[in-house]
Amino acid sequence: MTPRLEEVTPTNLDAALSIRVRPEQEFAVAPVVKSLAEAYVHPTTAWPRLILDGDRPVGFLMAFFDIDWHEDGTLFRSGLWRLNIADGEQGRGYGRFAVESVAAEIRRRGGKELYVSWHEGENGPENFYLGLGFRPNGEVVEGEIVGVLDLT
């Protein structure tokens, strides 16, 4: 099967809410329910999507597009806000698929960089993101390392 993204709807809401990362990873990513609540209050910038392999829910992502990073109108960024790959589904390429899908959407919208942030520590996603080519840009936001991937 080929993974695909699907908009979160009333029909698949329970499937999205069922996505849980491994217990030792919970410190590094908010649960899907928090992401969906944030998407509700930030509807113009949040892009929540369920990751499916066939009809099987395997993950969830939420991207953001053109947010005012400094809140003063001087710097706008797009990137990956959340990535939750289900316990038991990791290591099968779904995370890479998610990042590539967000990169494609950012390019489609005219963007040239994809931003993400991560918690450091054992069982965190740092090696995953570094392995995809993200590089820390020297920023730390709310205790998370900020990384950027050049899309040009």
N, C-alpha and C positions, 0 to 999 in steps of 0.2 A: 504494500500500500504506500501511497504518497501522502505525507502530512499536508494539512491545509489549515488555514485560519478561517474562523467563522465568527461573525459578530455575536456578542452575547445577547440573547433574546429571552423572552419568557419561556420559550420551548426548551432551551438548553441551559437555563440558569442553574438548575440543580446539578447538572454535569460540571459546570464551571466551579460551583461551590464545593464540589467533591474533590477537587485537586488539592492534594497535600504533599508537600516536600517531605524528605526524610526528617525524622524528629531532630537529629543533630544539626540540621540546616535551618531550623525555624528561626534562629537568632538573626539570620542573614536576609530574610525576605518576609514582608508582611503577607498575611493570608489573603486569599482571593476576595473574601468578603470586604476587607478594608479597601482593597483596590477598587472594587465596584462602587463602594461608597464614595471614594475620592473621584471616580469617574462621574458620578452623579452630580457632585458639586463643582466639577471642572469640565463640563461637557464640551467646551470648545477646544480644549487642549488634550484631553485624555482619549486614548484609542485602545479600549480593552478588546481582546480577542481570545477566544478559546482555540486551543491547538488540538486538532483531531487527527487521528490516523484511522482512516475509514470512518466508522461511527464511534470509535473508542476515544474518549477524552484523555489526552496524555499531558496536557499542560495549559498554561494560561500566560498571556503576556499583556502588558499595558505599555503603550508608547505615548510619547508626548511630542507635539509639533509646535515649533516657533513660540516657545514660552520666553517671557521676559526674564532672563536669568538673574539680572541684577535689580529688577523691578524699577529701573529708571529709564527704560527705553533705549539703552545703549548696546545690549547684547542679547541676541535671541538664539536659542538652541533647540535642537530636536534630539530625541533619543529614546532609550529603553528605560522605562520607569520601573517596571516589575517584570520578573521572569520566574515563573513557578513551574518546574517540570515535576510531574508526579513521582512519588516514591515508587520504585519498580519500573519506571519508564526512562530513567536517566541512563546516559551512555549509549543511546540509540540514535543520536543525531537530531533530536527534537529541539534542543537548545540552540544548536547551530542553525537549524531551519528558522527558528524564531528570530534570531539576530539578523539573518540574511533577509527575512521578510520585512523586518523593520527598516533595514538599510535600503531595500528596494522602494519602500513607501517614501522614505525621506528623499531619495533620489528623484522619485516621481514628482515630489513637491518642490524640487529645485535645490534641496539641501546638499551639502558637501561633507558634513561631519555627523557622526552618530555618537552621542554621549551616553554614558552609563555610570553608575556609582555602585560601589560594593563595600561590604564589611570585610575587614581583614580577619584572618584567623583560620584555624583548622576547620575544615568542612565548609568554608566559605567559597564563593565563586571566583575568587581572584585568578587562579590558574586557568579556569575556563575562559575568562575574558581575555587574559594576556595571550592565551593560545590562539584566540581568534584575531589577534593583531591590535587590540586596544592597548593604549599606552597611557599611564597616569600623566595628567597635565599639571600636577603640582597643587591642585585644589583638594581641600577636604571640606565636605559639606555635611553637617550634622553627624560627624564622626565617620563618614564614608569617603573612601578614595574616589575621586572623579577620574574617569578614563575617557579617552576619545579615540574614535576610529575614523581615519581619513577615507572618504568614499569617492574620491576623485580617481 
